Amino acid sequence: MATGKPIEEVDFPGETFESIDEKGLDFEAAREAALHRVRTYDSDPMLLAWYDRKRGKASPEESCEEEGGDPGWVNYAKSHGGNLTVNVNHGEYIFMFKSEHPFPS
């Protein structure tokens, strides 16, 4: 099994950061916040991949991962048009979306 590079080294497309100061922040609350953020740019974004550091999970779970490259779930999103990334609380949760409109630079 290949080992991808650490999350901190991944070059996420259209990355924006969201800080949520909420005790007990869970996946669903983080996902809703990310979706709300993306909807300011696109009314119908598609969630392609996500990462949950607390639970040590990512989706899709089975994806192409090369030794020392991006994690498989990141490769999946990038290869399916992922162009917006919401990074919640410094990598606690990461959501990658496909959108018709990228985040402004």
C-alpha positions as CSV (number, residue, x, y, z in Angstrom):
1,M,0.0,0.0,0.0
2,A,1.4,3.4,-1.0
3,T,1.9,6.2,1.5
4,G,0.8,9.6,0.4
5,K,2.4,12.8,1.5
6,P,1.2,14.6,4.7
7,I,-1.9,16.8,4.4
8,E,0.2,19.9,5.2
9,E,2.2,19.4,2.0
10,V,-0.8,18.9,-0.4
11,D,-1.4,21.7,-2.9
12,F,-5.2,21.9,-2.7
13,P,-7.0,23.6,-5.6
14,G,-8.9,26.8,-4.7
15,E,-8.2,26.4,-1.0
16,T,-9.9,28.7,1.5
17,F,-9.8,28.4,5.2
18,E,-12.7,28.4,7.7
19,S,-12.2,28.7,11.4
20,I,-15.0,27.5,13.6
21,D,-14.8,28.1,17.3
22,E,-17.3,25.6,18.4
23,K,-16.7,23.1,21.2
24,G,-17.4,19.6,20.0
25,L,-17.4,20.5,16.3
26,D,-18.4,17.3,14.4
27,F,-18.2,16.2,10.8
28,E,-21.8,17.3,9.9
29,A,-21.4,20.8,11.3
30,A,-18.1,21.2,9.5
31,R,-19.6,19.9,6.3
32,E,-22.5,22.3,6.5
33,A,-20.1,25.2,7.2
34,A,-18.0,24.3,4.2
35,L,-21.1,23.9,2.0
36,H,-22.3,27.3,3.1
37,R,-19.0,28.9,2.3
38,V,-18.9,27.3,-1.2
39,R,-22.4,28.3,-2.0
40,T,-21.4,32.0,-1.8
41,Y,-19.6,31.2,-5.1
42,D,-21.8,28.5,-6.6
43,S,-25.4,27.6,-6.0
44,D,-25.0,24.0,-6.9
45,P,-21.5,22.7,-5.9
46,M,-20.7,19.0,-5.9
47,L,-18.8,17.5,-2.9
48,L,-16.2,15.1,-4.4
49,A,-14.0,14.2,-1.4
50,W,-13.5,14.8,2.3
51,Y,-11.1,14.2,5.1
52,D,-11.9,13.9,8.8
53,R,-8.8,14.0,10.9
54,K,-10.6,13.3,14.2
55,R,-11.9,10.0,13.0
56,G,-8.9,9.3,10.7
57,K,-11.2,8.8,7.7
58,A,-11.4,10.1,4.2
59,S,-13.7,9.5,1.3
60,P,-13.5,8.1,-1.2
61,E,-11.6,5.4,0.7
62,E,-10.4,3.5,-2.3
63,S,-8.5,5.7,-4.7
64,C,-5.3,5.9,-6.6
65,E,-2.4,6.8,-4.4
66,E,1.2,7.0,-5.5
67,E,4.1,6.7,-3.1
68,G,5.0,10.2,-1.8
69,G,2.1,11.8,-3.9
70,D,-1.2,13.2,-2.9
71,P,-3.5,11.0,-0.8
72,G,-5.9,9.0,-2.9
73,W,-9.0,11.0,-2.0
74,V,-7.3,14.2,-3.1
75,N,-6.2,12.5,-6.4
76,Y,-9.8,11.4,-6.9
77,A,-11.2,14.9,-6.4
78,K,-8.6,16.6,-8.6
79,S,-9.2,14.0,-11.4
80,H,-12.9,14.6,-11.3
81,G,-12.7,18.4,-11.6
82,G,-12.3,19.4,-8.0
83,N,-11.5,23.1,-8.0
84,L,-12.6,24.4,-4.5
85,T,-11.3,23.2,-1.2
86,V,-12.5,24.3,2.2
87,N,-10.0,23.6,5.0
88,V,-11.8,23.8,8.4
89,N,-9.8,24.5,11.5
90,H,-6.3,23.9,10.0
91,G,-7.0,20.5,8.5
92,E,-9.4,19.1,11.2
93,Y,-11.8,18.7,8.2
94,I,-11.1,19.2,4.5
95,F,-13.8,19.2,1.8
96,M,-13.1,19.3,-1.9
97,F,-15.8,20.4,-4.3
98,K,-16.4,20.8,-8.0
99,S,-17.8,24.1,-8.9
100,E,-18.5,26.2,-12.0
101,H,-16.9,29.2,-10.2
102,P,-13.5,29.0,-8.4
103,F,-12.8,31.0,-5.3
104,P,-11.5,34.4,-6.2
105,S,-7.7,34.8,-5.9
